[in-house]
């Protein structure tokens, strides 16, 4: 294990950019994540870290010290990198996986303009829990490899197949053409309560932006619109909570 002793160190500068800049993550094909638990989850699932950065006071320092690609930092330097107020002193840098995406069958979650990285991470973690592994994301959504998303998903972001679409309407048409039934989510006069919906083996559920919901033109092209019955005093649910309720229904059908 080597030591980083200056903030001018190339790896330190790169790690800072990986935390802050989606364009840099895209250009380098790398992502960065925090906590030993997330990093070990990735390693257990076949992802090998490019580098591990560890603070001198971390209780996990001995776990990573026998690797020349790993680096130790002073607590002050480490904290200037970390996004966490009370993390465990471990940061991992990984190469993004190569995904192949199959539109022909299965269960899909489709996200239209999701903006909150914590919501996206929670949705992905819940997808993994309910064995739904296909995610389609509009390209105007938050980055799948945002460090907050990776952490909220507990590493689940790397355990699913993801497809980024620049044209959600075209993607909906592609799903329908391959025999996937597409469900939109909204509160309108055409919507069917979730408890009366039968999800087929090949289905996609579209959930929308935290404030605006699913785009109207996308809803028009769905096979069916569904809603979650709830107390009328509450007009909406957090998108990650709503996704969890729907995934449970799909999983238990």
C-alpha positions in Angstrom: 0.0 0.0 0.0 1.3 3.4 -1.0 0.6 6.8 0.7 -0.8 9.9 -0.9 0.9 12.9 0.7 -0.3 15.7 -1.5 -3.5 16.9 -3.1 -1.6 17.3 -6.3 -1.4 13.5 -6.6 -2.9 12.4 -9.9 -5.1 9.7 -8.2 -6.3 12.2 -5.6 -7.3 14.6 -8.4 -9.0 11.9 -10.4 -10.9 10.6 -7.4 -12.2 14.2 -6.7 -13.4 14.5 -10.3 -15.1 11.0 -10.2 -17.1 12.2 -7.2 -18.2 15.5 -8.8 -18.3 15.2 -12.6 -20.5 12.8 -14.6 -18.7 13.8 -17.8 -15.4 12.7 -16.3 -16.9 9.4 -15.2 -18.2 8.9 -18.7 -14.8 9.9 -20.3 -12.8 7.6 -18.1 -15.4 4.8 -17.9 -14.8 4.7 -14.1 -17.0 5.2 -11.1 -16.3 5.8 -7.4 -18.1 4.5 -4.3 -17.9 4.6 -0.6 -18.1 2.2 2.5 -16.5 -1.1 2.9 -19.8 -2.9 2.7 -20.6 -1.6 -0.8 -17.1 -2.3 -2.0 -17.1 -5.8 -0.6 -20.5 -6.4 -2.2 -19.1 -5.5 -5.6 -16.0 -7.7 -5.1 -18.2 -10.6 -4.1 -20.1 -10.2 -7.3 -17.0 -10.3 -9.5 -16.0 -6.6 -9.8 -12.3 -6.0 -9.1 -11.4 -2.5 -7.8 -8.9 -0.5 -9.8 -7.9 1.3 -6.6 -8.9 1.5 -2.9 -8.3 4.6 -0.9 -8.3 4.2 2.9 -8.0 6.7 5.7 -5.3 6.1 8.3 -7.8 5.8 11.0 -10.1 3.3 9.2 -10.7 0.0 11.0 -10.5 -1.6 7.5 -7.0 -0.5 6.7 -5.5 -4.0 7.3 -7.9 -5.5 4.8 -6.4 -3.5 1.9 -2.8 -2.9 2.9 -1.2 -5.8 0.9 -2.0 -4.4 -2.5 0.2 -2.0 -4.4 -2.8 -0.4 -6.2 -4.3 0.7 -2.8 -3.4 4.0 -1.1 -3.6 5.3 2.4 -4.4 9.0 3.1 -4.4 11.2 6.2 -7.8 11.6 7.7 -7.8 15.2 6.6 -7.1 14.3 3.0 -9.6 11.5 3.0 -12.4 13.7 4.5 -11.8 16.3 1.8 -12.6 13.6 -0.8 -15.5 11.8 1.0 -19.1 12.7 0.5 -20.0 11.1 3.9 -20.0 13.0 7.2 -19.5 9.7 9.1 -18.2 7.1 6.7 -15.9 4.2 7.5 -12.8 5.5 5.7 -12.9 3.4 2.5 -13.3 4.6 -1.1 -13.2 2.3 -4.1 -12.6 3.1 -7.8 -14.0 0.6 -10.3 -14.4 0.3 -14.1 -17.9 0.5 -15.3 -19.3 -2.9 -16.5 -20.2 -3.6 -20.1 -24.0 -4.3 -20.3 -25.8 -6.2 -22.9 -29.5 -5.5 -22.9 -32.3 -7.8 -24.0 -35.6 -6.1 -24.9 -37.4 -9.4 -25.8 -38.8 -10.6 -22.5 -38.8 -10.2 -18.8 -39.7 -7.6 -16.2 -38.6 -4.0 -16.7 -38.6 -0.8 -14.6 -38.6 2.3 -16.7 -37.7 5.7 -15.2 -38.7 8.9 -16.8 -36.6 11.9 -15.8 -35.8 10.8 -12.2 -33.6 13.5 -10.6 -32.8 12.4 -7.1 -29.7 10.0 -6.8 -31.0 8.6 -3.5 -34.3 7.7 -5.0 -32.6 6.0 -8.0 -30.3 4.0 -5.7 -33.2 2.9 -3.5 -35.2 1.9 -6.6 -32.3 -0.3 -7.8 -31.8 -1.9 -4.4 -35.5 -2.8 -4.3 -35.3 -4.1 -7.9 -32.5 -6.5 -6.8 -34.5 -7.5 -3.8 -37.5 -8.5 -5.9 -35.5 -10.1 -8.7 -36.2 -7.5 -11.4 -33.0 -6.9 -13.2 -33.8 -4.8 -16.2 -33.8 -1.0 -15.9 -34.4 1.5 -18.6 -33.5 5.2 -17.8 -34.2 8.3 -19.8 -30.9 10.1 -20.4 -32.2 13.2 -18.7 -32.3 11.3 -15.4 -29.7 11.4 -12.7 -26.5 9.4 -13.4 -26.6 5.7 -12.6 -23.0 6.0 -11.4 -23.5 9.0 -9.1 -21.8 8.1 -5.9 -25.0 8.7 -3.9 -26.9 6.3 -6.2 -24.2 3.6 -5.8 -24.3 3.9 -2.1 -28.1 4.0 -1.8 -28.3 0.9 -4.0 -25.8 -0.9 -1.7 -23.9 -1.8 -4.9 -27.0 -3.0 -6.6 -26.4 -0.6 -9.5 -23.9 -3.0 -10.8 -26.1 -6.1 -10.4 -28.7 -5.0 -12.9 -28.8 -4.6 -16.7 -29.3 -0.9 -17.5 -30.2 0.8 -20.8 -30.0 4.5 -21.3 -32.5 5.9 -23.8 -32.5 9.2 -25.6 -36.0 8.6 -26.9 -38.3 7.1 -24.3 -41.3 7.0 -26.8 -39.2 5.0 -29.2 -38.1 2.7 -26.4 -41.7 2.1 -25.3 -42.6 1.2 -28.9 -39.6 -1.2 -29.0 -40.8 -2.9 -25.9 -44.3 -3.3 -27.2 -43.1 -4.7 -30.5 -41.3 -7.5 -28.7 -44.4 -8.4 -26.8 -43.7 -6.6 -23.5 -46.9 -5.1 -22.0 -46.2 -1.5 -20.9 -47.8 0.0 -17.8 -47.7 3.7 -17.0 -48.3 5.1 -13.5 -50.5 8.1 -12.9 -53.6 9.4 -11.2 -56.1 9.9 -14.0 -59.6 8.7 -15.1 -58.1 5.9 -17.1 -56.0 4.5 -14.3 -56.7 1.0 -12.8 -56.0 0.4 -9.1 -52.9 -1.7 -8.6 -54.7 -4.5 -6.7 -56.9 -5.1 -9.8 -53.9 -5.3 -12.2 -52.5 -8.6 -13.5 -48.9 -8.3 -14.6 -47.8 -10.8 -17.3 -44.4 -12.4 -17.3 -43.1 -9.9 -19.8 -44.0 -6.4 -18.5 -42.6 -2.9 -18.1 -43.7 -0.3 -15.5 -42.9 3.3 -16.1 -42.4 5.7 -13.2 -41.9 9.4 -13.6 -40.2 12.5 -12.3 -40.5 13.2 -8.6 -42.6 16.3 -9.3 -44.1 16.0 -12.7 -44.7 12.2 -13.0 -44.6 10.3 -16.3 -44.6 12.5 -19.4 -48.1 12.8 -21.0 -47.0 11.7 -24.4 -45.4 8.6 -22.9 -48.5 7.8 -20.9 -50.6 8.0 -24.1 -48.5 5.1 -25.6 -48.8 2.8 -22.6 -51.0 -0.3 -22.8 -52.5 0.4 -19.4 -52.3 3.0 -16.6 -52.2 2.0 -13.0 -52.3 3.8 -9.6 -51.7 2.8 -6.0 -54.9 3.3 -3.9 -54.1 5.4 -0.8 -55.6 7.7 1.8 -57.0 10.7 -0.1 -55.3 13.1 2.3 -52.0 12.1 0.7 -51.8 13.0 -3.0 -48.6 11.1 -3.9 -45.9 8.8 -2.7 -42.1 9.1 -3.0 -41.2 7.5 -6.3 -38.9 4.9 -4.7 -41.7 3.9 -2.2 -44.2 3.6 -5.1 -41.7 1.5 -7.1 -41.3 -0.9 -4.1 -45.1 -1.4 -3.7 -45.4 -2.2 -7.4 -42.4 -4.5 -7.4 -43.9 -6.4 -4.5 -47.1 -6.9 -6.5 -45.1 -8.0 -9.6 -43.0 -10.4 -7.5 -45.9 -12.0 -5.6 -48.2 -12.5 -8.6 
